[in-house]
């Protein structure tokens, strides 16, 4: 298994493990960060001042993040570390900005003017043609999601380790898999977050003016009504607030996936071809490593953001 962990201490010193016993890594088009969990042999038990961790697979850096949990134990004379981590972009989910209307704001403004998040970068986009309304108790990620949708009709995603993107990669790497290379293929359907009907009040707090029924969800015998106040994010087109909520609740509704032995360096917004799937955007990458080797699962989504 060609994988290694690098632990970074608060004083910037490092220690490495070239012998992970197992690891899992995941990133998705709808996840604001990458996730990593690993168990490895380490040459020291003094890890309590570790602040950051990197995971390399086939010498490619796939994860760079904060420590969520870490433990060290002795097993048959070896020091074994267990670690879980989320990438630095998770900090956007844990920070808020002042509520209220913010006009003429771009992705660059949002990411560069409020907080300095370590190791987080973003797509260069200076479009200030829209506005956002920051609600009470909403996060930086919420603001980014809203601005991304209003500017481009998209949902932001993490490219590389900590780079926030709102548009598709202009020159994606293209991956093609023959049937003989695939160890598993399949389709998944996830209806848990869907809703059948949306109701939004008008400026006077009264309901009845803004309604939306998702007939494709209702046809599945799903009855879920959602009520919410007038969304000030969409004052110029109130009905689009219901359309957005329907899209959001249908995210990752259906997926096609493959699993193969190895890892070729795939990332979100790259392109994959397998079976009848031709040149589809990669929307999820999961890598699992153990004494059985490294296996990668790639998924493409079919939902209202990615038709």
N, C-alpha and C positions, 0 to 999 in steps of 0.2 A: 504494500500500500504506500503510494507516494504522496504522503501528506505530512505536514508538520505544523506545530503551534509555536508562536513566539509570544512570550509574556513580557510586558513592559511595566516597569516599576515607576513609582512616583518620582524617583530621582533620575528617570530616563534610562537606567540600565535595563538589560534584557536577559532573559534566559529562554532556551528553546527545548522543545521536545520533538525528536525526530521519530518517535515511536507512539503515535496515537493508537490506542487499543480500539477505539471506535469514535465516530463523530457523525453528526447530522448537521446539514446546512440547508437553509431554505430562504428563498426570496420570491416575491409575487408582485404582480402589477398593482395589487390593492393593499400591500403591506408597506407601511412607512419606514421600514427598516429591514435589514437582513438578520436572521437568527442563526445561532450556532450553539451546539451542545457537544462537548467532547470529553473523553476519558483517555488519559495518557500517562505513560511513565515519565517522570521528571527527575532531574538530578538533585533537587533540593526540596526541603520541606518548608523553607522560609519564603512563603508566597503571600503573606497577609498584606503586604504593601503593593501588590500588583494592582494596576489601575486600568490597563488596556490589554487586549489580546488580538492576535492576528492568526488567521487560518490560511495556509497555503495548500493548494491541491494541484499536483503536477507542476509545482513551482509558480503557479499563478495565485496572487493574492485574491481570495474570494470574500473574505470577511475581515473587517477591522472595526472593533467596537469596545464598548464599556463592559466591565464586569458586572453581571447580575448576581450570580452566586459562584462561590469557589470553595472547594474543600480539598484537603490533602490527607492521605492516610497511608500507612505502611501495610503492604500486602506481600507476604512471602519475601520480605527483605527489600522490595521495591517501593519507591515513593510514587503513589498514584494520585493524580490530580483529576478532579471532576469540575468542569467549568461550564456555565451557561452565559451567553452574551447576546446583546443586541447592538447593532451598528449605531454610530453616533447620530444618525438621523432620527433615532428614537427620541432625542432630546426635543425635537419639534413638537412631540406629543405631550411634553411635560412642562412647556413654557407658554405663557399667555402674553398678549399685548393689550394695550388699553382699548376697551370697547368703544364702538362708535363707527360712524361712516368715515371711510378713507377713500378719497377720490384721487385719480391720477396716479395710482400706485402700480408699479410693475413687479414682476418676479424679482428682478434685481433689487428694487427698493425693499421689498419685503424681506429678502434674505440678507441684505447687507446693512440695513439701517437700524435694526433693533438689537440683535444679540450676536455675539461672536461664538459660534458653535465650532468646537475643535474638529478639524479634519472633514468638515462638511463643505461640499462645493455644489454648484448648481449650473444649470443651463443658462447661457447668456441670453436674456430676453428683457429688453427695455420698453416693451409695449405698455403704455400708460393709458390706453383708450378706455379702460373700464374702472370699476370701483369695487370695493368690498365693504360689507357691513360686519364688523366684528361683534359677535354676540357675547353677552356675559358668560364667563367660564369656558369660552371656546379657546382652542389652542392655536399655536402657530401653524400646525399642520392643517387644521380646519380652514384657516385663512388661505393657505396655499392651495388647498383643494378647491375652494370657492373661486379663487382667482384663475386657476388653471381652467376650470370649466367655463367661466365667463369669457376668457380670452380665446380659448382653443376648442372648447367642447370636450376636453380630455380630463383624465384623472392622472395626477402626478405619480411617478414611479422612481425607484432607485436603480440607477445604472452604475456599474462598477461596485465599489464598496460603499461610498457615501455621497454620490452625485445625484442631485435631484433634477429630474427631467420632466417637462410637460409636453413635449412633442416627440414624435418618433425619430429614431436615428436616421440620418440622411443616407448613410451607406452601411446598412446592417451586414454583419457576417452571415453567410448562408450555410446552413448545415443540412445534409441529406443523409438519410439512413435507409439502407436496404433492409428488407424483411429479415435477412439472415443475421443482421447485427442487433436486432431488437429482441430482448428477453421477455418483454411484456408490453401489451398495448391494450387500450381500453377507453371507455367513455364514462364520465361521471355527471350526475345531475344533482344540484343542490338548491332546494326550494325553501330552505329554512328561514331565510331573511326576507322573502318576498311578501308583498302586500297586494290585495286585490283592489282596494279603493283608497283614494287620497282626498282629503277635504281641508281646504285652507280658508281661514276667515278673511274678510275684507278689512279695510282700514278702520272700520267701526267695530270690529270684533265679531261681526255676524257671519254665519256660514251660509252657503248656498250658491255663491257666485263663482267660486273656483273649485271645480270637481274634476277628478280623473279616475276612470276605471280601467285597469289593465285586464282586458278581456282574455289575453293568453293565460294569465294566472287564474282568473276566475273560472276558466274552462277546466281547470284541474281540481275543481271543487274546493278551492282555497278561499275562505272568507276571512279577510283581515282588513279592517278599516282603520285608517290612521288620520287623526285630526291634528292640525297645528296652526299657530297664529300666522298672520301675514308675514311672509319672509321678505325682509327689507333688502336681501341680496338681489331680488329680482323685481324691484319696483317698476322698472320700465316695461316689463313683460311678466306680470304675476303668474300667468298660467305655466310659464317655464319652470317655476319653482316645483310644481307637481311633477312635471316631466323629469326634472333632475332627481327627485326623490325616488321615482319609479326606477330610473336607471341605476341609482345607487343600491337599491334593495335587490336588484337583479344581477349585481356584480358576481362574476364567476358562476353564473347560472348553470352553464354546461361547459364541459371541457373534454378534449381529446388528449390522450397522453401516451407516451412511450417510456420504457425503461431500458437502459442498455448498460453494459459493463464498461466502466471507464469514465473519463470526463474530458471533453474536448474544448472547454472554455466558453460554453454558451452563456449568454446574458440576456436580460430582458430587452425586448425590442429587436433582437436578432431574428433571423428567419429560419424556419425549419420545414423540411419536406419529409414525409413518411407516408406510405400507403396512399390513400386518396387525399391526404392533406398536402397541399402544394403551396409552398412559400408563405405559410402563416406566421404571424408574429408570435414569438415565444413570450408567454405570460407568466410562467412559473418555472423555477429551477430548484430542484431538490437533489442534494448529493448525500449519499450515505456511505460510510467507510467502516470496515471491520476486517477481521482476519480472513474473510471470504473475498475481500477486494473492495473496489470502489464502484458504486452503481449510481447512475444519474437518471432522474425522472424529469422529463420535459413535458409541459402542458401548454396547450393553446386554448384560449377561452372563446366561447360563443355567447355573448350577452349584449346588452344595449350600449356598451361602450365599444366593444369589439365584436362587430357583427360577423 
